[in-house]
Amino acid sequence: MKRIENVILLKVIGSFELIAALAMLYFFMDEVPAVIGAVILLGLSANSFYQAHKCYLRQYHPHKTEE
């Protein structure tokens, strides 16, 4: 149960980062530091979604280490 909570938390964080990045691009498109910040936020958002996907895979497809 703990991993599924982590998946949900990572997806929520990624969604907020994505919304913030898109808002920065929309409102501050002509300012270079804001565009750089938005690109960084887009990267962090992608990373959050990737980590959520990895956590989800570990939840439903665990590695079997039987010897």
PDB file of N, CA, C and O in Angstrom:
ATOM      1  N   MET A   1       0.827  -1.206   0.000  1.00  0.00           N
ATOM      2  CA  MET A   1       0.000   0.000   0.000  1.00  0.00           C
ATOM      3  C   MET A   1       0.863   1.258   0.000  1.00  0.00           C
ATOM      4  O   MET A   1       0.466   2.285  -0.552  1.00  0.00           O
ATOM      5  N   LYS A   2       2.032   1.182   0.613  1.00  0.00           N
ATOM      6  CA  LYS A   2       2.868   2.367   0.699  1.00  0.00           C
ATOM      7  C   LYS A   2       3.366   2.811  -0.679  1.00  0.00           C
ATOM      8  O   LYS A   2       3.472   4.008  -0.945  1.00  0.00           O
ATOM      9  N   ARG A   3       3.669   1.853  -1.551  1.00  0.00           N
ATOM     10  CA  ARG A   3       4.175   2.231  -2.869  1.00  0.00           C
ATOM     11  C   ARG A   3       3.105   2.904  -3.713  1.00  0.00           C
ATOM     12  O   ARG A   3       3.407   3.835  -4.459  1.00  0.00           O
ATOM     13  N   ILE A   4       1.860   2.451  -3.609  1.00  0.00           N
ATOM     14  CA  ILE A   4       0.805   3.073  -4.400  1.00  0.00           C
ATOM     15  C   ILE A   4       0.572   4.511  -3.928  1.00  0.00           C
ATOM     16  O   ILE A   4       0.226   5.377  -4.731  1.00  0.00           O
ATOM     17  N   GLU A   5       0.760   4.767  -2.632  1.00  0.00           N
ATOM     18  CA  GLU A   5       0.673   6.137  -2.139  1.00  0.00           C
ATOM     19  C   GLU A   5       1.808   6.975  -2.709  1.00  0.00           C
ATOM     20  O   GLU A   5       1.615   8.151  -3.017  1.00  0.00           O
ATOM     21  N   ASN A   6       2.998   6.379  -2.854  1.00  0.00           N
ATOM     22  CA  ASN A   6       4.114   7.096  -3.455  1.00  0.00           C
ATOM     23  C   ASN A   6       3.837   7.408  -4.914  1.00  0.00           C
ATOM     24  O   ASN A   6       4.191   8.485  -5.395  1.00  0.00           O
ATOM     25  N   VAL A   7       3.210   6.484  -5.623  1.00  0.00           N
ATOM     26  CA  VAL A   7       2.872   6.712  -7.030  1.00  0.00           C
ATOM     27  C   VAL A   7       1.918   7.895  -7.148  1.00  0.00           C
ATOM     28  O   VAL A   7       2.110   8.776  -7.986  1.00  0.00           O
ATOM     29  N   ILE A   8       0.903   7.910  -6.314  1.00  0.00           N
ATOM     30  CA  ILE A   8      -0.070   9.005  -6.355  1.00  0.00           C
ATOM     31  C   ILE A   8       0.594  10.326  -5.996  1.00  0.00           C
ATOM     32  O   ILE A   8       0.344  11.341  -6.646  1.00  0.00           O
ATOM     33  N   LEU A   9       1.434  10.327  -4.975  1.00  0.00           N
ATOM     34  CA  LEU A   9       2.128  11.548  -4.569  1.00  0.00           C
ATOM     35  C   LEU A   9       3.044  12.056  -5.677  1.00  0.00           C
ATOM     36  O   LEU A   9       3.067  13.254  -5.956  1.00  0.00           O
ATOM     37  N   LEU A  10       3.791  11.168  -6.305  1.00  0.00           N
ATOM     38  CA  LEU A  10       4.679  11.584  -7.389  1.00  0.00           C
ATOM     39  C   LEU A  10       3.890  12.129  -8.576  1.00  0.00           C
ATOM     40  O   LEU A  10       4.331  13.080  -9.222  1.00  0.00           O
ATOM     41  N   LYS A  11       2.746  11.548  -8.868  1.00  0.00           N
ATOM     42  CA  LYS A  11       1.936  12.051  -9.979  1.00  0.00           C
ATOM     43  C   LYS A  11       1.338  13.420  -9.654  1.00  0.00           C
ATOM     44  O   LYS A  11       1.241  14.278 -10.532  1.00  0.00           O
ATOM     45  N   VAL A  12       0.940  13.628  -8.409  1.00  0.00           N
ATOM     46  CA  VAL A  12       0.409  14.943  -8.011  1.00  0.00           C
ATOM     47  C   VAL A  12       1.508  15.997  -8.092  1.00  0.00           C
ATOM     48  O   VAL A  12       1.285  17.093  -8.606  1.00  0.00           O
ATOM     49  N   ILE A  13       2.688  15.668  -7.587  1.00  0.00           N
ATOM     50  CA  ILE A  13       3.811  16.610  -7.651  1.00  0.00           C
ATOM     51  C   ILE A  13       4.153  16.919  -9.105  1.00  0.00           C
ATOM     52  O   ILE A  13       4.357  18.078  -9.466  1.00  0.00           O
ATOM     53  N   GLY A  14       4.216  15.882  -9.935  1.00  0.00           N
ATOM     54  CA  GLY A  14       4.510  16.085 -11.350  1.00  0.00           C
ATOM     55  C   GLY A  14       3.466  16.941 -12.039  1.00  0.00           C
ATOM     56  O   GLY A  14       3.795  17.758 -12.899  1.00  0.00           O
ATOM     57  N   SER A  15       2.212  16.758 -11.664  1.00  0.00           N
ATOM     58  CA  SER A  15       1.144  17.562 -12.264  1.00  0.00           C
ATOM     59  C   SER A  15       1.268  19.032 -11.881  1.00  0.00           C
ATOM     60  O   SER A  15       1.099  19.908 -12.729  1.00  0.00           O
ATOM     61  N   PHE A  16       1.563  19.313 -10.608  1.00  0.00           N
ATOM     62  CA  PHE A  16       1.748  20.704 -10.188  1.00  0.00           C
ATOM     63  C   PHE A  16       2.952  21.337 -10.862  1.00  0.00           C
ATOM     64  O   PHE A  16       2.903  22.507 -11.242  1.00  0.00           O
ATOM     65  N   GLU A  17       4.037  20.576 -11.015  1.00  0.00           N
ATOM     66  CA  GLU A  17       5.213  21.104 -11.710  1.00  0.00           C
ATOM     67  C   GLU A  17       4.889  21.405 -13.167  1.00  0.00           C
ATOM     68  O   GLU A  17       5.328  22.419 -13.709  1.00  0.00           O
ATOM     69  N   LEU A  18       4.124  20.527 -13.796  1.00  0.00           N
ATOM     70  CA  LEU A  18       3.741  20.736 -15.191  1.00  0.00           C
ATOM     71  C   LEU A  18       2.855  21.967 -15.340  1.00  0.00           C
ATOM     72  O   LEU A  18       3.049  22.763 -16.259  1.00  0.00           O
ATOM     73  N   ILE A  19       1.893  22.126 -14.450  1.00  0.00           N
ATOM     74  CA  ILE A  19       1.009  23.298 -14.496  1.00  0.00           C
ATOM     75  C   ILE A  19       1.799  24.583 -14.272  1.00  0.00           C
ATOM     76  O   ILE A  19       1.574  25.580 -14.957  1.00  0.00           O
ATOM     77  N   ALA A  20       2.731  24.560 -13.305  1.00  0.00           N
ATOM     78  CA  ALA A  20       3.545  25.748 -13.039  1.00  0.00           C
ATOM     79  C   ALA A  20       4.431  26.091 -14.236  1.00  0.00           C
ATOM     80  O   ALA A  20       4.591  27.263 -14.575  1.00  0.00           O
ATOM     81  N   ALA A  21       5.003  25.075 -14.872  1.00  0.00           N
ATOM     82  CA  ALA A  21       5.859  25.320 -16.038  1.00  0.00           C
ATOM     83  C   ALA A  21       5.055  25.915 -17.188  1.00  0.00           C
ATOM     84  O   ALA A  21       5.502  26.861 -17.836  1.00  0.00           O
ATOM     85  N   LEU A  22       3.876  25.366 -17.442  1.00  0.00           N
ATOM     86  CA  LEU A  22       3.046  25.892 -18.528  1.00  0.00           C
ATOM     87  C   LEU A  22       2.568  27.311 -18.234  1.00  0.00           C
ATOM     88  O   LEU A  22       2.484  28.140 -19.140  1.00  0.00           O
ATOM     89  N   ALA A  23       2.257  27.588 -16.971  1.00  0.00           N
ATOM     90  CA  ALA A  23       1.848  28.945 -16.597  1.00  0.00           C
ATOM     91  C   ALA A  23       3.005  29.926 -16.769  1.00  0.00           C
ATOM     92  O   ALA A  23       2.810  31.048 -17.236  1.00  0.00           O
ATOM     93  N   MET A  24       4.210  29.498 -16.391  1.00  0.00           N
ATOM     94  CA  MET A  24       5.378  30.376 -16.569  1.00  0.00           C
ATOM     95  C   MET A  24       5.619  30.653 -18.045  1.00  0.00           C
ATOM     96  O   MET A  24       5.920  31.784 -18.429  1.00  0.00           O
ATOM     97  N   LEU A  25       5.485  29.621 -18.873  1.00  0.00           N
ATOM     98  CA  LEU A  25       5.680  29.843 -20.308  1.00  0.00           C
ATOM     99  C   LEU A  25       4.598  30.753 -20.886  1.00  0.00           C
ATOM    100  O   LEU A  25       4.878  31.575 -21.758  1.00  0.00           O
ATOM    101  N   TYR A  26       3.380  30.610 -20.409  1.00  0.00           N
ATOM    102  CA  TYR A  26       2.275  31.414 -20.949  1.00  0.00           C
ATOM    103  C   TYR A  26       2.388  32.887 -20.535  1.00  0.00           C
ATOM    104  O   TYR A  26       2.209  33.782 -21.362  1.00  0.00           O
ATOM    105  N   PHE A  27       2.683  33.132 -19.261  1.00  0.00           N
ATOM    106  CA  PHE A  27       2.671  34.506 -18.768  1.00  0.00           C
ATOM    107  C   PHE A  27       3.992  35.240 -18.954  1.00  0.00           C
ATOM    108  O   PHE A  27       4.001  36.466 -19.069  1.00  0.00           O
ATOM    109  N   PHE A  28       5.108  34.514 -18.987  1.00  0.00           N
ATOM    110  CA  PHE A  28       6.415  35.170 -19.040  1.00  0.00           C
ATOM    111  C   PHE A  28       7.240  34.678 -20.227  1.00  0.00           C
ATOM    112  O   PHE A  28       8.438  34.431 -20.081  1.00  0.00           O
ATOM    113  N   MET A  29       6.625  34.534 -21.389  1.00  0.00           N
ATOM    114  CA  MET A  29       7.316  33.975 -22.544  1.00  0.00           C
ATOM    115  C   MET A  29       8.471  34.850 -23.012  1.00  0.00           C
ATOM    116  O   MET A  29       9.449  34.329 -23.548  1.00  0.00           O
ATOM    117  N   ASP A  30       8.389  36.168 -22.824  1.00  0.00           N
ATOM    118  CA  ASP A  30       9.417  37.060 -23.345  1.00  0.00           C
ATOM    119  C   ASP A  30      10.555  37.310 -22.363  1.00  0.00           C
ATOM    120  O   ASP A  30      11.457  38.090 -22.669  1.00  0.00           O
ATOM    121  N   GLU A  31      10.544  36.676 -21.196  1.00  0.00           N
ATOM    122  CA  GLU A  31      11.631  36.837 -20.229  1.00  0.00           C
ATOM    123  C   GLU A  31      12.446  35.543 -20.169  1.00  0.00           C
ATOM    124  O   GLU A  31      11.916  34.473 -19.870  1.00  0.00           O
ATOM    125  N   VAL A  32      13.726  35.661 -20.454  1.00  0.00           N
ATOM    126  CA  VAL A  32      14.593  34.490 -20.574  1.00  0.00           C
ATOM    127  C   VAL A  32      14.707  33.695 -19.266  1.00  0.00           C
ATOM    128  O   VAL A  32      14.627  32.468 -19.319  1.00  0.00           O
ATOM    129  N   PRO A  33      14.889  34.325 -18.095  1.00  0.00           N
ATOM    130  CA  PRO A  33      14.987  33.510 -16.872  1.00  0.00           C
ATOM    131  C   PRO A  33      13.727  32.691 -16.586  1.00  0.00           C
ATOM    132  O   PRO A  33      13.815  31.578 -16.068  1.00  0.00           O
ATOM    133  N   ALA A  34      12.573  33.230 -16.917  1.00  0.00           N
ATOM    134  CA  ALA A  34      11.327  32.492 -16.703  1.00  0.00           C
ATOM    135  C   ALA A  34      11.234  31.303 -17.655  1.00  0.00           C
ATOM    136  O   ALA A  34      10.737  30.244 -17.274  1.00  0.00           O
ATOM    137  N   VAL A  35      11.701  31.467 -18.870  1.00  0.00           N
ATOM    138  CA  VAL A  35      11.679  30.359 -19.830  1.00  0.00           C
ATOM    139  C   VAL A  35      12.637  29.265 -19.367  1.00  0.00           C
ATOM    140  O   VAL A  35      12.311  28.081 -19.455  1.00  0.00           O
ATOM    141  N   ILE A  36      13.806  29.647 -18.879  1.00  0.00           N
ATOM    142  CA  ILE A  36      14.756  28.668 -18.356  1.00  0.00           C
ATOM    143  C   ILE A  36      14.155  27.938 -17.157  1.00  0.00           C
ATOM    144  O   ILE A  36      14.279  26.718 -17.050  1.00  0.00           O
ATOM    145  N   GLY A  37      13.509  28.673 -16.260  1.00  0.00           N
ATOM    146  CA  GLY A  37      12.846  28.057 -15.110  1.00  0.00           C
ATOM    147  C   GLY A  37      11.736  27.113 -15.530  1.00  0.00           C
ATOM    148  O   GLY A  37      11.549  26.057 -14.926  1.00  0.00           O
ATOM    149  N   ALA A  38      10.997  27.494 -16.567  1.00  0.00           N
ATOM    150  CA  ALA A  38       9.915  26.631 -17.057  1.00  0.00           C
ATOM    151  C   ALA A  38      10.473  25.343 -17.656  1.00  0.00           C
ATOM    152  O   ALA A  38       9.890  24.273 -17.479  1.00  0.00           O
ATOM    153  N   VAL A  39      11.586  25.440 -18.354  1.00  0.00           N
ATOM    154  CA  VAL A  39      12.204  24.244 -18.927  1.00  0.00           C
ATOM    155  C   VAL A  39      12.702  23.327 -17.812  1.00  0.00           C
ATOM    156  O   VAL A  39      12.567  22.106 -17.898  1.00  0.00           O
ATOM    157  N   ILE A  40      13.270  23.913 -16.778  1.00  0.00           N
ATOM    158  CA  ILE A  40      13.720  23.112 -15.629  1.00  0.00           C
ATOM    159  C   ILE A  40      12.525  22.431 -14.958  1.00  0.00           C
ATOM    160  O   ILE A  40      12.596  21.254 -14.607  1.00  0.00           O
ATOM    161  N   LEU A  41      11.437  23.168 -14.782  1.00  0.00           N
ATOM    162  CA  LEU A  41      10.233  22.576 -14.196  1.00  0.00           C
ATOM    163  C   LEU A  41       9.650  21.468 -15.070  1.00  0.00           C
ATOM    164  O   LEU A  41       9.133  20.478 -14.553  1.00  0.00           O
ATOM    165  N   LEU A  42       9.729  21.627 -16.378  1.00  0.00           N
ATOM    166  CA  LEU A  42       9.264  20.562 -17.266  1.00  0.00           C
ATOM    167  C   LEU A  42      10.105  19.305 -17.090  1.00  0.00           C
ATOM    168  O   LEU A  42       9.580  18.191 -17.106  1.00  0.00           O
ATOM    169  N   GLY A  43      11.417  19.489 -16.920  1.00  0.00           N
ATOM    170  CA  GLY A  43      12.286  18.348 -16.675  1.00  0.00           C
ATOM    171  C   GLY A  43      11.985  17.675 -15.347  1.00  0.00           C
ATOM    172  O   GLY A  43      11.975  16.447 -15.262  1.00  0.00           O
ATOM    173  N   LEU A  44      11.741  18.461 -14.320  1.00  0.00           N
ATOM    174  CA  LEU A  44      11.392  17.896 -13.015  1.00  0.00           C
ATOM    175  C   LEU A  44      10.049  17.169 -13.077  1.00  0.00           C
ATOM    176  O   LEU A  44       9.871  16.130 -12.442  1.00  0.00           O
ATOM    177  N   SER A  45       9.119  17.713 -13.837  1.00  0.00           N
ATOM    178  CA  SER A  45       7.826  17.061 -14.000  1.00  0.00           C
ATOM    179  C   SER A  45       7.971  15.719 -14.707  1.00  0.00           C
ATOM    180  O   SER A  45       7.372  14.725 -14.296  1.00  0.00           O
ATOM    181  N   ALA A  46       8.758  15.698 -15.757  1.00  0.00           N
ATOM    182  CA  ALA A  46       8.993  14.439 -16.471  1.00  0.00           C
ATOM    183  C   ALA A  46       9.655  13.420 -15.559  1.00  0.00           C
ATOM    184  O   ALA A  46       9.317  12.237 -15.591  1.00  0.00           O
ATOM    185  N   ASN A  47      10.601  13.880 -14.743  1.00  0.00           N
ATOM    186  CA  ASN A  47      11.269  12.982 -13.805  1.00  0.00           C
ATOM    187  C   ASN A  47      10.281  12.431 -12.776  1.00  0.00           C
ATOM    188  O   ASN A  47      10.354  11.252 -12.430  1.00  0.00           O
ATOM    189  N   SER A  48       9.374  13.247 -12.289  1.00  0.00           N
ATOM    190  CA  SER A  48       8.386  12.778 -11.320  1.00  0.00           C
ATOM    191  C   SER A  48       7.485  11.712 -11.926  1.00  0.00           C
ATOM    192  O   SER A  48       7.185  10.708 -11.280  1.00  0.00           O
ATOM    193  N   PHE A  49       7.053  11.926 -13.168  1.00  0.00           N
ATOM    194  CA  PHE A  49       6.213  10.928 -13.826  1.00  0.00           C
ATOM    195  C   PHE A  49       6.993   9.642 -14.087  1.00  0.00           C
ATOM    196  O   PHE A  49       6.435   8.550 -13.970  1.00  0.00           O
ATOM    197  N   TYR A  50       8.270   9.753 -14.439  1.00  0.00           N
ATOM    198  CA  TYR A  50       9.093   8.568 -14.676  1.00  0.00           C
ATOM    199  C   TYR A  50       9.297   7.778 -13.384  1.00  0.00           C
ATOM    200  O   TYR A  50       9.204   6.550 -13.379  1.00  0.00           O
ATOM    201  N   GLN A  51       9.573   8.486 -12.290  1.00  0.00           N
ATOM    202  CA  GLN A  51       9.753   7.814 -10.998  1.00  0.00           C
ATOM    203  C   GLN A  51       8.448   7.147 -10.554  1.00  0.00           C
ATOM    204  O   GLN A  51       8.478   6.058  -9.983  1.00  0.00           O
ATOM    205  N   ALA A  52       7.309   7.786 -10.809  1.00  0.00           N
ATOM    206  CA  ALA A  52       6.019   7.176 -10.475  1.00  0.00           C
ATOM    207  C   ALA A  52       5.807   5.908 -11.283  1.00  0.00           C
ATOM    208  O   ALA A  52       5.295   4.913 -10.770  1.00  0.00           O
ATOM    209  N   HIS A  53       6.204   5.948 -12.552  1.00  0.00           N
ATOM    210  CA  HIS A  53       6.059   4.761 -13.390  1.00  0.00           C
ATOM    211  C   HIS A  53       6.944   3.619 -12.896  1.00  0.00           C
ATOM    212  O   HIS A  53       6.515   2.466 -12.860  1.00  0.00           O
ATOM    213  N   LYS A  54       8.182   3.944 -12.517  1.00  0.00           N
ATOM    214  CA  LYS A  54       9.081   2.917 -11.985  1.00  0.00           C
ATOM    215  C   LYS A  54       8.538   2.334 -10.684  1.00  0.00           C
ATOM    216  O   LYS A  54       8.612   1.124 -10.470  1.00  0.00           O
ATOM    217  N   CYS A  55       7.998   3.177  -9.822  1.00  0.00           N
ATOM    218  CA  CYS A  55       7.429   2.718  -8.559  1.00  0.00           C
ATOM    219  C   CYS A  55       6.210   1.840  -8.815  1.00  0.00           C
ATOM    220  O   CYS A  55       6.017   0.836  -8.130  1.00  0.00           O
ATOM    221  N   TYR A  56       5.395   2.204  -9.784  1.00  0.00           N
ATOM    222  CA  TYR A  56       4.222   1.403 -10.139  1.00  0.00           C
ATOM    223  C   TYR A  56       4.640   0.029 -10.664  1.00  0.00           C
ATOM    224  O   TYR A  56       4.027  -0.983 -10.322  1.00  0.00           O
ATOM    225  N   LEU A  57       5.679  -0.003 -11.491  1.00  0.00           N
ATOM    226  CA  LEU A  57       6.154  -1.284 -12.008  1.00  0.00           C
ATOM    227  C   LEU A  57       6.691  -2.175 -10.898  1.00  0.00           C
ATOM    228  O   LEU A  57       6.478  -3.388 -10.913  1.00  0.00           O
ATOM    229  N   ARG A  58       7.388  -1.577  -9.936  1.00  0.00           N
ATOM    230  CA  ARG A  58       7.895  -2.363  -8.803  1.00  0.00           C
ATOM    231  C   ARG A  58       6.751  -2.904  -7.966  1.00  0.00           C
ATOM    232  O   ARG A  58       6.871  -3.976  -7.372  1.00  0.00           O
ATOM    233  N   GLN A  59       5.655  -2.186  -7.914  1.00  0.00           N
ATOM    234  CA  GLN A  59       4.502  -2.618  -7.125  1.00  0.00           C
ATOM    235  C   GLN A  59       3.835  -3.841  -7.755  1.00  0.00           C
ATOM    236  O   GLN A  59       3.479  -4.788  -7.054  1.00  0.00           O
ATOM    237  N   TYR A  60       3.668  -3.818  -9.075  1.00  0.00           N
ATOM    238  CA  TYR A  60       2.891  -4.866  -9.726  1.00  0.00           C
ATOM    239  C   TYR A  60       3.726  -5.911 -10.453  1.00  0.00           C
ATOM    240  O   TYR A  60       3.195  -6.935 -10.882  1.00  0.00           O
ATOM    241  N   HIS A  61       5.019  -5.667 -10.597  1.00  0.00           N
ATOM    242  CA  HIS A  61       5.913  -6.642 -11.215  1.00  0.00           C
ATOM    243  C   HIS A  61       7.197  -6.758 -10.397  1.00  0.00           C
ATOM    244  O   HIS A  61       8.270  -6.418 -10.895  1.00  0.00           O
ATOM    245  N   PRO A  62       7.113  -7.225  -9.164  1.00  0.00           N
ATOM    246  CA  PRO A  62       8.334  -7.299  -8.349  1.00  0.00           C
ATOM    247  C   PRO A  62       9.279  -8.373  -8.885  1.00  0.00           C
ATOM    248  O   PRO A  62       8.857  -9.373  -9.466  1.00  0.00           O
ATOM    249  N   HIS A  63      10.575  -8.128  -8.667  1.00  0.00           N
ATOM    250  CA  HIS A  63      11.588  -9.087  -9.086  1.00  0.00           C
ATOM    251  C   HIS A  63      11.588 -10.258  -8.124  1.00  0.00           C
ATOM    252  O   HIS A  63      11.503 -10.073  -6.910  1.00  0.00           O
ATOM    253  N   LYS A  64      11.683 -11.462  -8.665  1.00  0.00           N
ATOM    254  CA  LYS A  64      11.737 -12.645  -7.810  1.00  0.00           C
ATOM    255  C   LYS A  64      13.185 -13.027  -7.611  1.00  0.00           C
ATOM    256  O   LYS A  64      13.899 -13.295  -8.578  1.00  0.00           O
ATOM    257  N   THR A  65      13.623 -13.055  -6.372  1.00  0.00           N
ATOM    258  CA  THR A  65      15.028 -13.369  -6.065  1.00  0.00           C
ATOM    259  C   THR A  65      15.109 -14.693  -5.318  1.00  0.00           C
ATOM    260  O   THR A  65      15.759 -14.793  -4.277  1.00  0.00           O
ATOM    261  N   GLU A  66      14.450 -15.697  -5.854  1.00  0.00           N
ATOM    262  CA  GLU A  66      14.491 -17.017  -5.233  1.00  0.00           C
ATOM    263  C   GLU A  66      15.690 -17.778  -5.761  1.00  0.00           C
ATOM    264  O   GLU A  66      15.947 -17.784  -6.965  1.00  0.00           O
ATOM    265  N   GLU A  67      16.420 -18.417  -4.872  1.00  0.00           N
ATOM    266  CA  GLU A  67      17.598 -19.189  -5.300  1.00  0.00           C
ATOM    267  C   GLU A  67      17.415 -20.641  -4.991  1.00  0.00           C
ATOM    268  O   GLU A  67      18.299 -21.449  -5.277  1.00  0.00           O
TER     269      GLU A  67
END
